Structures are given as C-alpha cells and as structure tokens.
C-alpha cells in the first residue's frame, strides 16, 4: 500500500470509529467497505475489520474509565450475556450466505432510527427499570440475540445494544453508549475476532497497524465527545447512523 492509500485508510478508520464511539456503534459502515474498496476479499475484510474494531473499544474504554462514571456490574452483565451469541454468530457467518440477512438487518436498523426519531424524550434522562432478577434474566436473552448479530455481521449490533439498554433498563444515551462501547466494542468484538480466527478466517495483518491506530484514536475521541455533549446530540448522531447503516445493508451501497 502506498502512502496516499495508507493515509486514506487511516482517515477513514479514524472518522468511522469516532462516529461509532460517539453514537454507540456503526464503525463498520465506513471501515469495512473501505477495506473491500482497497482490494480485500469480503471474508478477509470482515475478519480484519473485526480484529481492528477491538481497538475502538479499547480507546473508548480508556476515556470512559477515566471519567469514573462507568457501571462495572452492568458492564460485566452485558459482556457475559452476549458472549455465547457472539461465538455462535462468528462461526455461522463463515458458512451462511449473508445478503438476505444483511437486507433484513438493514430494515431493522432503519426501524431503530425511526423509533428513536419519533420518541423525543427517549434516552434523555435515566429512568431505572427492570433491573431486578427477572428483568436481568429476560434482558440477557435479548442481549444474547444481539450478540449473534455482532458475531456474524459487520455493522449495527452496537446500535441495537445502545437502544436496548435505553428501552429495557432505562439508561440515558450517555450511559448506554458508555456501556456499549466497552462491552461490545472491546469484549464482544474481541470474542468475535478470536472465534473467527479459530474457525479459519484469514486476516490481512499488514494493514492492521493503520486500522488499530485509527480505531484507538477514534474510540478515545468519540468517547470524549460523548461525555462532553448532550444526550440530545448523541441521540441525533445515533439516528443518523441508523439510517446510513440501514440503507447500506438494505441496498448494498
């Protein structure tokens, strides 16, 4: 890769991961298609993106942990609830044609954006609910299902987790994004990357240093913006990404 393409890859990764860290997911909207555009086959680009996306979670985690506001018990709960689903999804995607699944997921993600758009008060203030034993058990099933999406497809699972934490448990956008970026961005993506590698997926190692640098910096920068900005702005960024990612998955743009 020449210097110009390397710079383009870094800028694309930085931009994608900053938006994802601010909104609670969606780095694959830009980073994954960029790898294909630069010449990687689909399966190689997917595995390479999965590895690099772990750095997104790491960069965001550093900032959110330093803020001192992270709910560690809930973070552990989200990680544990989705891990099995991530492993199942990462193994399944290597053998299942993904076009129909991507189109269906695109419709669902657009639905998330429409729902958020027409709920003005959604995620603006915390309203704790379903945090008892029964609610946590039921919630773990939903998170496990989202974990399958995370392991198998390239973009959108973080957005599902963000909205799920808001609707099911009553977190505001800031809290939900922080939980999502550490649980999904770091641990779910790390588990999915390891599962794909163990299942025989090929990774293009020469580009990883550039991708990791963009992901780390973007994750930290997005988390910094998420902590400083209002829930309303984060909500608007979330909605914009759902429409963009949904259109990409639905129409294959």
LINPE-V286833 format. One record per pair of residues at least 24 apart in sequence whose ideal C-beta (glycine too) atoms are under 7 Angstrom apart, sorted by the first residue. I is the first residue (numbers start at 0). J is the second residue. D is the distance in Angstrom with one decimal. If there is no record, write none. Layout:
BEGIN
i:I j:J d:D
i:I j:J d:D
END
This chain:
BEGIN
i:0 j:206 d:6.9
i:4 j:37 d:6.3
i:5 j:209 d:5.9
i:8 j:33 d:6.6
i:8 j:37 d:6.6
i:8 j:206 d:6.6
i:8 j:209 d:5.1
i:8 j:210 d:7.0
i:9 j:209 d:5.2
i:9 j:212 d:6.4
i:9 j:213 d:5.0
i:12 j:209 d:6.9
i:12 j:210 d:5.2
i:12 j:213 d:2.8
i:12 j:214 d:5.9
i:12 j:217 d:6.7
i:13 j:213 d:4.2
i:13 j:216 d:5.8
i:13 j:217 d:4.7
i:15 j:217 d:6.8
i:16 j:55 d:4.6
i:16 j:213 d:6.1
i:16 j:214 d:4.7
i:16 j:217 d:2.8
i:16 j:218 d:5.4
i:16 j:221 d:6.6
i:17 j:217 d:4.1
i:17 j:220 d:4.9
i:17 j:221 d:4.4
i:18 j:221 d:6.7
i:18 j:236 d:6.9
i:18 j:240 d:6.4
i:19 j:55 d:6.2
i:19 j:157 d:6.7
i:19 j:221 d:6.5
i:20 j:55 d:6.4
i:20 j:59 d:4.7
i:20 j:180 d:5.7
i:20 j:217 d:6.2
i:20 j:218 d:4.7
i:20 j:221 d:2.4
i:20 j:222 d:5.1
i:20 j:225 d:6.7
i:21 j:221 d:4.1
i:21 j:224 d:5.0
i:21 j:225 d:5.1
i:21 j:233 d:6.6
i:21 j:236 d:5.5
i:22 j:176 d:7.0
i:22 j:233 d:6.6
i:22 j:236 d:4.3
i:22 j:237 d:4.6
i:22 j:240 d:4.9
i:23 j:157 d:5.3
i:23 j:158 d:6.0
i:23 j:161 d:3.3
i:23 j:175 d:6.4
i:23 j:176 d:4.1
i:23 j:179 d:4.6
i:23 j:180 d:6.9
i:23 j:237 d:6.1
i:24 j:155 d:6.6
i:24 j:156 d:6.5
i:24 j:157 d:2.1
i:24 j:158 d:4.2
i:24 j:161 d:6.2
i:24 j:179 d:6.4
i:24 j:183 d:6.9
i:25 j:154 d:5.7
i:25 j:155 d:6.9
i:25 j:157 d:6.6
i:25 j:158 d:6.0
i:25 j:240 d:4.2
i:25 j:244 d:5.3
i:26 j:52 d:5.8
i:26 j:55 d:5.6
i:27 j:153 d:3.9
i:27 j:154 d:3.1
i:28 j:154 d:5.2
i:28 j:240 d:6.8
i:28 j:243 d:5.9
i:28 j:244 d:4.8
i:28 j:247 d:6.0
i:31 j:153 d:4.4
i:31 j:154 d:6.6
i:39 j:203 d:5.6
i:42 j:200 d:6.3
i:42 j:201 d:6.7
i:43 j:201 d:4.9
i:43 j:203 d:5.4
i:45 j:153 d:6.0
i:46 j:195 d:5.0
i:46 j:196 d:6.9
i:46 j:200 d:3.9
i:46 j:201 d:6.3
i:46 j:202 d:4.9
i:47 j:202 d:5.3
i:47 j:203 d:4.8
i:47 j:206 d:6.5
i:47 j:207 d:6.8
i:48 j:153 d:6.4
i:49 j:188 d:6.2
i:49 j:191 d:5.5
i:49 j:192 d:4.2
i:49 j:195 d:5.9
i:50 j:192 d:4.7
i:50 j:202 d:5.8
i:50 j:207 d:6.2
i:51 j:207 d:6.1
i:51 j:210 d:3.6
i:51 j:211 d:5.6
i:51 j:214 d:5.2
i:52 j:184 d:6.8
i:52 j:188 d:4.5
i:52 j:214 d:6.4
i:53 j:185 d:6.3
i:53 j:188 d:5.0
i:53 j:189 d:4.6
i:53 j:192 d:6.0
i:54 j:211 d:4.4
i:54 j:214 d:3.7
i:54 j:215 d:4.6
i:54 j:218 d:6.7
i:55 j:184 d:4.9
i:55 j:214 d:4.3
i:55 j:217 d:6.5
i:55 j:218 d:4.2
i:56 j:180 d:5.9
i:56 j:181 d:6.1
i:56 j:184 d:2.8
i:56 j:185 d:2.8
i:56 j:188 d:5.9
i:56 j:218 d:6.5
i:57 j:185 d:5.7
i:57 j:215 d:6.3
i:57 j:218 d:6.6
i:58 j:214 d:6.5
i:58 j:215 d:4.1
i:58 j:216 d:6.5
i:58 j:217 d:6.7
i:58 j:218 d:2.7
i:58 j:219 d:4.0
i:59 j:180 d:3.8
i:59 j:181 d:6.6
i:59 j:184 d:5.7
i:59 j:218 d:4.0
i:59 j:219 d:6.8
i:59 j:221 d:6.5
i:59 j:222 d:4.2
i:60 j:180 d:7.0
i:60 j:181 d:4.7
i:60 j:185 d:5.4
i:61 j:219 d:6.0
i:62 j:219 d:5.1
i:62 j:222 d:3.6
i:62 j:223 d:5.5
i:62 j:226 d:6.9
i:63 j:177 d:4.6
i:63 j:180 d:6.7
i:63 j:181 d:6.2
i:63 j:222 d:5.4
i:66 j:226 d:5.5
i:69 j:177 d:6.0
i:70 j:178 d:6.7
i:73 j:178 d:6.0
i:74 j:178 d:5.8
i:74 j:181 d:5.5
i:74 j:182 d:5.5
i:76 j:135 d:6.7
i:77 j:142 d:6.1
i:77 j:178 d:5.9
i:77 j:182 d:3.8
i:78 j:182 d:4.9
i:78 j:186 d:4.5
i:80 j:139 d:3.9
i:80 j:142 d:3.8
i:80 j:143 d:5.7
i:81 j:142 d:4.7
i:81 j:143 d:5.9
i:81 j:145 d:6.2
i:81 j:146 d:3.2
i:81 j:149 d:6.7
i:81 j:187 d:5.4
i:82 j:146 d:6.7
i:82 j:190 d:5.5
i:83 j:143 d:6.1
i:83 j:146 d:6.8
i:84 j:143 d:4.2
i:84 j:144 d:6.3
i:84 j:145 d:6.9
i:84 j:146 d:2.7
i:84 j:147 d:4.2
i:84 j:150 d:6.6
i:85 j:146 d:4.4
i:85 j:149 d:5.2
i:85 j:150 d:4.0
i:85 j:187 d:5.0
i:85 j:190 d:4.8
i:85 j:191 d:4.8
i:85 j:194 d:6.9
i:86 j:150 d:6.4
i:86 j:190 d:6.3
i:86 j:194 d:4.8
i:87 j:147 d:5.6
i:87 j:150 d:6.5
i:88 j:146 d:6.6
i:88 j:147 d:4.0
i:88 j:148 d:6.5
i:88 j:149 d:6.4
i:88 j:150 d:2.7
i:88 j:151 d:3.5
i:89 j:150 d:3.7
i:89 j:151 d:6.7
i:89 j:191 d:4.5
i:89 j:194 d:3.7
i:89 j:195 d:4.8
i:89 j:198 d:6.8
i:90 j:194 d:6.2
i:90 j:198 d:5.3
i:91 j:151 d:5.5
i:92 j:151 d:3.9
i:93 j:198 d:5.5
i:93 j:200 d:6.5
i:97 j:152 d:6.8
i:100 j:152 d:6.7
i:101 j:152 d:6.4
i:101 j:248 d:4.6
i:102 j:248 d:6.6
i:102 j:249 d:5.3
i:104 j:148 d:6.7
i:104 j:152 d:6.0
i:104 j:155 d:5.9
i:104 j:248 d:5.4
i:105 j:245 d:4.6
i:105 j:246 d:6.9
i:105 j:248 d:3.2
i:105 j:249 d:3.2
i:106 j:245 d:6.9
i:106 j:249 d:6.1
i:108 j:155 d:4.9
i:108 j:158 d:6.3
i:108 j:241 d:5.1
i:108 j:244 d:5.4
i:108 j:245 d:3.9
i:108 j:248 d:6.7
i:109 j:241 d:6.4
i:109 j:242 d:6.2
i:109 j:245 d:3.5
i:111 j:158 d:6.1
i:111 j:159 d:7.0
i:111 j:162 d:5.4
i:111 j:241 d:4.9
i:112 j:238 d:4.7
i:112 j:241 d:3.1
i:112 j:242 d:4.9
i:112 j:245 d:6.6
i:115 j:162 d:6.8
i:115 j:234 d:6.4
i:115 j:237 d:6.3
i:115 j:238 d:5.1
i:116 j:238 d:5.3
i:121 j:165 d:6.4
i:121 j:234 d:6.9
i:122 j:165 d:4.3
i:122 j:171 d:5.2
i:122 j:172 d:4.0
i:122 j:175 d:6.6
i:122 j:230 d:5.9
i:122 j:234 d:5.9
i:123 j:171 d:6.3
i:123 j:230 d:4.9
i:123 j:231 d:6.6
i:124 j:171 d:5.7
i:125 j:169 d:6.2
i:125 j:170 d:5.9
i:125 j:171 d:4.8
i:125 j:174 d:6.4
i:126 j:169 d:4.1
i:127 j:169 d:5.0
i:128 j:168 d:6.6
i:128 j:169 d:4.4
i:129 j:167 d:5.7
i:129 j:168 d:5.9
i:130 j:168 d:6.0
i:138 j:167 d:5.3
i:138 j:168 d:6.8
i:141 j:167 d:6.7
i:146 j:187 d:6.3
i:149 j:183 d:6.4
i:149 j:187 d:5.0
i:149 j:191 d:6.1
i:150 j:191 d:4.4
i:150 j:194 d:6.6
i:154 j:244 d:5.1
i:155 j:244 d:5.4
i:155 j:248 d:6.9
i:156 j:183 d:6.4
i:157 j:183 d:4.8
i:157 j:184 d:6.7
i:158 j:237 d:6.7
i:158 j:240 d:6.6
i:158 j:241 d:5.8
i:161 j:237 d:6.6
i:171 j:230 d:5.2
i:172 j:230 d:4.4
i:172 j:233 d:4.3
i:172 j:234 d:5.4
i:172 j:237 d:6.9
i:173 j:225 d:6.2
i:173 j:230 d:5.8
i:173 j:233 d:6.5
i:176 j:225 d:5.2
i:176 j:233 d:6.3
i:180 j:218 d:7.0
i:180 j:222 d:6.4
i:184 j:218 d:6.8
END
